[in-house]
Amino acid sequence: MTQLIAADAAGLELCAARLRQGEAVAMPTETVYGLAADATQGDAIAKIYALKNRPQFNPLICHVADLEAARHIGVFNETAEKLAAQFWPGPLTLVLPRTPDCPVHPLASAGLDTLAIRIPSHRVAQDLLRKLCRPLVAPSANPSGRLSPSQAAHVAAMLPDIPVLDGGTCAIGLESSIIGCLHAKPLWLRAGGLSRAAIEACLGDTLDEVPETQDAEAKLAPGRLARHYAPKAPLRLNAETGKAGELLIGFGQDAPPNCVANLSPNGDMTEAAALLFSTLHALDALAEAQGKSLAIMAIPEDGLGEAINDRLRRAAQS
């Protein structure tokens, strides 16, 4: 049975001790809950892959407390420095070359000479990182390919043997955006909780795209598997109305009256992103109980809509 741990001094010390011993803990971030392990311990990282049933060619994001810690493990170019100054701490991951003396175990990089790094802004994540004084790998705290958890209860339902440091509901509710800072031109590797427009405005330049292939560059970032973030029930996209045997998720003021939920009645993308995974978790359980499938209305591609639609397209893959 999952142990929910209060995010007080005693709870933080308990989780830090578990992490030092090479065990896993679920921790909150502003994006989603992460399944954390000490990034310097290969055996601990291997447990994360095993707990998630995650392919080992899919790299993990390393979470650190501050820019000094990030510079210890990754080599920053001018683009990376600019993005870090503007958006860290926050929902942005940078893929950088590993430093020569990088203490992060190579297993976290899935055999690559690069490292995905992020500084989370969530107070509890920051407290845990500062208490531990080590980088943490922390992919989403769910079995690989399933819905990401934005509440402690979601972790408890999917990974019942893992202690969960309870930090409440995640404010953003989408995984971080990922930018590759390895060449002169930055790469847009994953849409997430920070919009492409905000990043491009910071850089004063457009981002290069990486095709959805299985080449080395496509493997630089997590979350690029064709089927990912998926509910158990089948999911139909761009629905105008619900069919018989479907639970319809609406968006905006024009949603039909038979919607069982609406990601944002006012069409607010930030609200829709924050509610996406919690809504899918709740309705997936209802669909399973009632023997139904899911459908969702079209979401505009504006702003965070790009990341929302990325998750939905991967969730709907058969």
Rosetta blueprint (number, residue, H / E / L):
1 M L
2 T L
3 Q L
4 L E
5 I E
6 A E
7 A L
8 D L
9 A H
10 A H
11 G H
12 L H
13 E H
14 L H
15 C H
16 A H
17 A H
18 R H
19 L H
20 R H
21 Q L
22 G L
23 E L
24 A L
25 V E
26 A E
27 M E
28 P L
29 T L
30 E L
31 T L
32 V L
33 Y L
34 G E
35 L E
36 A E
37 A E
38 D E
39 A L
40 T L
41 Q L
42 G H
43 D H
44 A H
45 I H
46 A H
47 K H
48 I H
49 Y H
50 A H
51 L H
52 K H
53 N L
54 R L
55 P L
56 Q L
57 F L
58 N L
59 P L
60 L L
61 I E
62 C E
63 H E
64 V L
65 A L
66 D L
67 L H
68 E H
69 A H
70 A H
71 R H
72 H H
73 I H
74 G E
75 V L
76 F L
77 N L
78 E H
79 T H
80 A H
81 E H
82 K H
83 L H
84 A H
85 A H
86 Q H
87 F H
88 W L
89 P L
90 G L
91 P L
92 L E
93 T E
94 L E
95 V E
96 L E
97 P E
98 R E
99 T L
100 P L
101 D L
102 C L
103 P L
104 V L
105 H L
106 P H
107 L H
108 A H
109 S H
110 A L
111 G L
112 L L
113 D L
114 T E
115 L E
116 A E
117 I E
118 R E
119 I L
120 P L
121 S L
122 H L
123 R H
124 V H
125 A H
126 Q H
127 D H
128 L H
129 L H
130 R H
131 K H
132 L H
133 C L
134 R L
135 P L
136 L E
137 V E
138 A L
139 P L
140 S E
141 A L
142 N L
143 P L
144 S L
145 G L
146 R E
147 L L
148 S L
149 P L
150 S L
151 Q L
152 A H
153 A H
154 H H
155 V H
156 A H
157 A H
158 M H
159 L L
160 P L
161 D L
162 I L
163 P L
164 V E
165 L E
166 D E
167 G L
168 G L
169 T L
170 C L
171 A L
172 I L
173 G L
174 L L
175 E L
176 S L
177 S E
178 I E
179 I E
180 G E
181 C L
182 L L
183 H L
184 A L
185 K L
186 P L
187 L E
188 W E
189 L E
190 R E
191 A L
192 G L
193 G L
194 L L
195 S L
196 R H
197 A H
198 A H
199 I H
200 E H
201 A H
202 C H
203 L H
204 G L
205 D L
206 T L
207 L L
208 D E
209 E E
210 V L
211 P L
212 E L
213 T L
214 Q L
215 D L
216 A L
217 E H
218 A H
219 K H
220 L H
221 A L
222 P L
223 G L
224 R L
225 L L
226 A L
227 R L
228 H L
229 Y L
230 A E
231 P L
232 K L
233 A L
234 P L
235 L E
236 R E
237 L L
238 N L
239 A L
240 E L
241 T L
242 G L
243 K L
244 A L
245 G L
246 E E
247 L E
248 L E
249 I E
250 G E
251 F L
252 G L
253 Q L
254 D L
255 A L
256 P L
257 P L
258 N L
259 C L
260 V L
261 A E
262 N E
263 L L
264 S L
265 P L
266 N L
267 G L
268 D L
269 M H
270 T H
271 E H
272 A H
273 A H
274 A H
275 L H
276 L H
277 F H
278 S H
279 T H
280 L H
281 H H
282 A H
283 L H
284 D H
285 A H
286 L H
287 A H
288 E H
289 A H
290 Q H
291 G L
292 K L
293 S E
294 L E
295 A E
296 I E
297 M L
298 A L
299 I L
300 P L
301 E L
302 D L
303 G L
304 L L
305 G H
306 E H
307 A H
308 I H
309 N H
310 D H
311 R H
312 L H
313 R H
314 R H
315 A H
316 A H
317 Q L
318 S L
